Amino acid sequence: MTKPLRIEIPLNPHVAALPPYNAGLNIAAAQKHCGRPDIAALASNENPAGCSPHVAVALAGLNPSRYSDPACTTLRAALSHKLGIPPERIVAGNGSEEMIAAVCRAVVCPGSLVAMISPGFGLHEIEALANGAWVEKVGMQPNLDFDVPAIIAMLARQPAIFFLSSPSNPVGPALDGESLNRILTAVAPQTLLVLDEAYFEFTDDDMPDGLAALSSTNISWVVLRTFSKAYGLAGLRVGYAVTSDARLARAVAAAKTPFNVNAAAQVAAVAALDDEAWMRSSVVALKRERARVADAVAFMGLSAARSQTNFLFIDIGRDSQSALDHFLSQGIIVKPWKEEGYETFIRVTIGSPTENDRFIDALRMLTTG
Ligand SMILES: *Cc1c(COP(=O)(O)O)cnc(C)c1O
């Protein structure tokens, strides 16, 4: 008997048409590609110093056979204490990227307008599109600073969501207090402002705290933060959303999977919060290295955007995709940017001093070779 032909099942057209997320190479793939074991992984903005030693201690006491707490009660209580926000307004996620998805699922309807910055974070677009949104982008200025008037003009169109990552990924600058306040006064009551502060811990002391600025407004907002970057827990997947009100938090929580934050991630995040001193000292060391790499880049006559993050966005003056092989041959993974107008840019994470030296040498070789 011949098998009947399988009919292709209809797919959700929004999901079937999604652009891929540009996740880049992992260390094993890079090792295979260049045949060397000592890979400098500078494409994902992880913490080169690892994480607090309190995390390993906490993980050693874990019982993996029990389901994790779906409400993340202990973690949310610790965050509430740290931030001065009631736990009812905090939702923990499997990385803050899950919270981007949950916010979209909670708010976006087919045809909703969702706005974001370009160049920007791919998931702001992907998760909006997955829910049937129409996505519009606001460019950065030629000097790679935020274009505040253009952001305000977009807000006048009253999008359902405006995603703003400040500090910006991939560019690096953060909105100063005056710019942020101008933007906040332009947010309509119908618009949810999502301030993605994945790099909050790396900002200079004179930069505004988004949570504090938003708390004094009556707009609807979400602030996203993560344990992946400054706290060094990228592999465990834990981040969180702080919301303007408990109703919004309930909608975001309803849009996530029930046991989204696994037990290891929950205890690790609590332990990391308990050792802020480790995080702060690793940030101090990282900023020193960031200044050193930025100086070396400038000395080569290349320009990097001002950075309030743990990475630099550098115009290498040639197609960045084809420079990828050069860096890989030196055992270095960087992120070539692919958005239109930025094809000569790479985003490079600030690594350990040795990794940064290797990056500087490879960049010099590329630009003088
Ligand atoms: C890294 C990053 C995130 C996501 O981090 P998680 O690991 O999912 O917590 C979110 N937004 C921006 C802008 C980022 O750079």
PDBQT file of the ligand as one rigid body, heavy atoms in Angstrom, charges set to zero:
ROOT
HETATM    1  C1  LIG A 401      20.947  40.370  26.742  1.00  0.00    +0.000 C 
HETATM    2  C2  LIG A 401      19.718  41.192  26.543  1.00  0.00    +0.000 A 
HETATM    3  C3  LIG A 401      18.465  40.773  26.971  1.00  0.00    +0.000 A 
HETATM    4  C4  LIG A 401      18.109  39.385  27.386  1.00  0.00    +0.000 C 
HETATM    5  O1  LIG A 401      18.785  38.846  28.348  1.00  0.00    +0.000 OA
HETATM    6  P1  LIG A 401      18.327  37.500  29.050  1.00  0.00    +0.000 P 
HETATM    7  O2  LIG A 401      19.553  36.681  29.018  1.00  0.00    +0.000 OA
HETATM    8  O3  LIG A 401      17.204  36.883  28.306  1.00  0.00    +0.000 OA
HETATM    9  O4  LIG A 401      17.915  37.955  30.400  1.00  0.00    +0.000 OA
HETATM   10  C5  LIG A 401      17.372  41.595  26.817  1.00  0.00    +0.000 A 
HETATM   11  N1  LIG A 401      17.511  42.793  26.263  1.00  0.00    +0.000 NA
HETATM   12  C6  LIG A 401      18.685  43.238  25.817  1.00  0.00    +0.000 A 
HETATM   13  C7  LIG A 401      18.752  44.571  25.193  1.00  0.00    +0.000 C 
HETATM   14  C8  LIG A 401      19.827  42.455  25.934  1.00  0.00    +0.000 A 
HETATM   15  O5  LIG A 401      20.976  42.871  25.436  1.00  0.00    +0.000 OA
ENDROOT
TORSDOF 0
